[in-house]
Amino acid sequence: MTNGRRRPHPGLRPDFPQGGTILAGADRGSSPPWGKSPRGGGRGLVLPVISRLQPDPFDPADELRAFSAGRTADGAIVSFTGLARGQAHSGEAVETLVLDHYPGMTERSIDEIAQAGAGRFDVSDVLVVHRHGEIAPGEAIVFVAAASRHRGEAFACADYLMDRLKTEAAFWKREQGPGGSRWIDPTDQDRARLARWSD
């Protein structure tokens, strides 16, 4: 980024879908295959990872309800919802959180993180929903969910997903308030949490 402007990423594919929904390993437009992954009790050959990037608000309760419906083989579902705060770390009021994204690159970065979580932990399904654009205080920024036979794997997967999403997902973040706009970078604490998964 130079002078507050984003630089084009040299690795972007021009044929990559420009925003919208990414269904990992499935055809776009198909229904979410919750509870149908091979690791979820052999209930059909459908990949267990879905990541979605969207500008519109979403209801975390609706996402969790849909993710949880019809499960009989899984003993645990862990979810996390990240909300936009109305106050910066400095104490200044925040009127809007803005997440700028680069179409194609951002979707790929989120999907790669979701796929890595599904591959690292013994989970049956993983869901990541992430907003971009202008987000008001109190609105959901991100929702992750992981289902597993055992709670430990589901907790660890959700924790891993959030540590990587906060630090590595391809967004340019800024807070807008009465005093103007300021860019947000990962903190030392964010980097320390990410380092836990480096083994």
N, C-alpha and C positions, 0 to 999 in steps of 0.2 A: 504494500500500500504506500502511495506517495502523495503527500499533501492532502491526506484524507480521502483519496480516491483509490478504488480497487484496481489492481493490475490484472489483466487477463491471465489465466493460468495456462501455461504452455501445453499441459497434458490434456486439455479438454477435448472431448470428441464432439464434432459438430452434429453427429447424428443422435446424440444422447437426448432423451426426452427433456423438455424444458419445463421443469417443475411438475407438480401434481403428485401422484401416488406411485410409489415404487413397491411392487410386490416381489420380494426376493425369490428368485427361482420359479416364479409363476407368471402366467400371462396377466398383463394389466387388464383390469376390468373384471377379473374373476372375484368370487366371494371369498372373504377371509376364511381360511381353512382351520379355524380353531378346533383343537382337540382331535385332529386327524393326522398328526405326524406319526412316522414310524416309531419314534421313541415314546409316544404317548399311548402305548398299549397295542400297537399294530393295527390301528383303525383305518388304514388307507395310506397310500404313498403320496403325501403332500408335504412340501417343505415347511418347516416350523417357524420361519422367520418372516416377519412383515415390518417394513419401515415406511413411514409416511411423512412427507413434508408438505405443509399447507399454510396459506396465509390466514385462513378463517379460524375463529375460535372453535374449540371443541369442549365437550363435557367429559371430564375424566371419569365420572360415575358411569356414563354411558359406555365408555371404552372398556372399563373394568367389567361391567355387566355382560357385554358381548364376549369379552375374552374368557369369562368364567363359565358361560353357559354350556351345559351338556357334558361337563367333565366328570368322568368316573374313574379314570386310571391315575390321575394326578392327586397327590395329597397336599399340595401347597401351591398357592399363587401369591407372589409378592409383587406389589406395584409401588411406584413412586410418581408423584406429581410435583413438578417445579413451577412455582408461581412467580409472577412479576411483582417486585416490591415497589412500594410507593415512596421509599426512602433509600438514598444512596448510603454507602458505607460512611461517607463523610457527614451524614446527617441531613444533607440537602434533599428537598422534595424532588421526586421523580414523577413527571407527568406521563411519559411514554418510554418504553423500552423498544429500541429498534434493532432488529436482527436482519442485517443485509446478508444476502446469500448470492452465490454465483451458480446459476442454473446448470445442473449437470454435476459439477464438482461437489456441491453440498450434499445432494442426494446420494452420491456415491460414498462420500465420507461417512454418512449416517448408516448406510446399508452395510458398509464394511465393518463398522463397529458392532452392529447388531449381529451380523454373521459370526464375528469373532466371539461374541458372548455365547452364542448358541453352540459353537464348536468347543469352547473351553470348559463349559459346565454341563452337567448331566440334567439338561432341561428338555422339556417336550415342545414348548412353544415360546417364542419371544415376540413382543410387540414394542415398537418405538414410534411414537407420534410426536412431531416437533413442529412448532410454529416458525414462521418467518414474517418479516414485515413489522408493522407497528403493533405493540402489545400494551394494553392498559394495565395499571396496577390491579392485582387481584386475579387477572386472567392466567390461565395455564399456559406455560411456555412449552413444557415437555411432559410426556407421560411414557413411562416404561413399565412393562409387565413381563414376568417370567413365570412359567408353570413347570413344576417338577414333581416327582414322586415324594421328594423329601425337602423340607423347608430350607436346610442349609444351602443346598445348591441354588435354590430360587433366590434367597437373600444375596448370596455371593454374586450371582449373575446380574441382578438389578444394581447392586453396588458398583460392579465393574462397568456396566453400561453407562451409568451416570458419571463416573470419574472420567471416562474417555470422552463422552459427549461434551462435557463442560469444557474440556481442555483441547480436544482434537477435532471436533466437528467444525466444518468450514463455514464459520459465520464471522461477520464483522459486527461487533456489538457496541451500541452506544446508548446512553441514557440522556433523555431530554427533559429539562426542567426550566423553572423561571430564570435560572442563571445561564441558560444556554445548553449546549450539547457537549458530552465528553465520551471518549472511547473507553471501553472496558477490556482489559486484558486479563488472562489467567493470573491468579495470585500465587504466591509461594506455597500457600496451603493447598491450592488446587494441584500444583505440580508434585507436591509431596504425596498427596493421595494417589495420583496417577502412578508414581514410582513404585507403589506397592505391588503393582501388577507386572513389573518388568521381568520377573523370573520366567 
